[in-house]
Amino acid sequence: MSRFWSDTARRLTPYVPGEQPRMDKLVKLNTNESPYGPSPRAIEAIARAASEDLRRYPDPNSEALKAALARYHSVTPAQIFVGNGSDEVLAHAFMALLKHDAPLRYPDITYSFYPVYCGLFGIEAAPIPLTDALEIDPADYVGGAGPIIFPNPNAPTGRLLPIAAIEQILAANPDVPVVIDEAYIDYGGEAAIPLIDTHPNLLVTRTFSKSRALAGLRVGYAVGSAELVEGLERVKNSFNSYPLGRPAQAGAIASVEDEPHFRDSCARVIASREWLGRALTELGFEVLPSGANFVFARHPNHTGVALAAALRERAIIVRHFKLPRIDDYLRITVGTDEECAALVEALKELV
Ligand SMILES: *Cc1c(COP(=O)(O)O)cnc(C)c1O
């Protein structure tokens, strides 16, 4: 605490990101990054963007990137919003769309940035408990009043809702904004983007950080009705006119245009996830079904803290959340096959 801090700064409870240690030879399975590199075409485009042109501001509206994303998703550019990582897109969504009189609804176990944004923007939240199986039950989102946000697949559980469940939630909530955070949808889930045509209250957010292996570039976006996007643009243009630099815009466009690389790395991660899930189950772990690039698992005879600490001694880093209900779980990012095998070998000795 400092006497120089504003009241706002004093009251905040900031988000704590997974660590990015500077050690080599670490098996880093804690922040859901892709084990494979980004599209080589994206790297080339970023390198080309590192030119004399950097003296100029970038396009404040990222129009070429919006056009590429609009083509990709078969929507219009006016239905696309882009930002400096989907965390920034989400921040603007909280301010522009999710701050209303009725409290915001989200699962009690979910992406831990949501409560942080509520604190920052003074939004009241009414968390809705997941079922005992750590699932979102669509019926729990029927009959309430406030706006809604949840990830699909949910984080950190990895559990995926089928599109019919999303439709059920949307049908019950036509008069409030519903934001679906699809950070992990590319790992086998069905996207909600086609539903934006019939649901002007639906905003879907996406990131280049996971399935497109560009966490270091900081690009995220949202797809929704022009009405919702305009609200986001109003907040963005009251905060930072140039959220995406030239290299970020160029790299993101090239990534979107390299579909084979994208499909191939998603398919490899999905195959490794299934292998990892089976291997952990054989070791006695209870593994939740995952639609993401990570698995969420616990062992009946070991605490989450102890396992995470023991893995760390073996230079393997996974994520553990000291939170009610999920204290004994480990969230393990799907790495390369070698990394997954190293994890399983280490756990074999530990359990
Ligand atoms: C990783 C993640 C994000 C943030 O992604 P960035 O684009 O890197 O800011 C958003 N939502 C969820 C659920 C995530 O796991």
The ligand as a MOL file (V3000), in Angstrom:
LIG
                    3D

  0  0  0     0  0            999 V3000
M  V30 BEGIN CTAB
M  V30 COUNTS 15 15 0 0 0
M  V30 BEGIN ATOM
M  V30 1 C -5.8830 -17.6960 -22.1130 0
M  V30 2 C -7.2910 -17.2400 -21.9040 0
M  V30 3 C -7.7080 -15.9720 -22.2940 0
M  V30 4 C -6.7430 -14.8740 -22.6420 0
M  V30 5 O -6.0880 -14.9310 -23.7490 0
M  V30 6 P -5.1910 -13.7320 -24.2580 0
M  V30 7 O -5.7020 -13.5530 -25.6370 0
M  V30 8 O -3.8030 -14.2670 -24.2010 0
M  V30 9 O -5.3750 -12.5080 -23.4310 0
M  V30 10 C -9.0380 -15.6410 -22.1910 0
M  V30 11 N -9.9240 -16.5030 -21.6650 0
M  V30 12 C -9.5610 -17.7140 -21.2360 0
M  V30 13 C -10.5880 -18.6180 -20.6570 0
M  V30 14 C -8.2330 -18.1130 -21.3310 0
M  V30 15 O -7.8560 -19.2860 -20.8530 0
M  V30 END ATOM
M  V30 BEGIN BOND
M  V30 1 1 1 2
M  V30 2 1 2 3
M  V30 3 2 2 14
M  V30 4 1 3 4
M  V30 5 2 3 10
M  V30 6 1 4 5
M  V30 7 1 5 6
M  V30 8 2 6 7
M  V30 9 1 6 8
M  V30 10 1 6 9
M  V30 11 1 10 11
M  V30 12 2 11 12
M  V30 13 1 12 13
M  V30 14 1 12 14
M  V30 15 1 14 15
M  V30 END BOND
M  V30 END CTAB
M  END
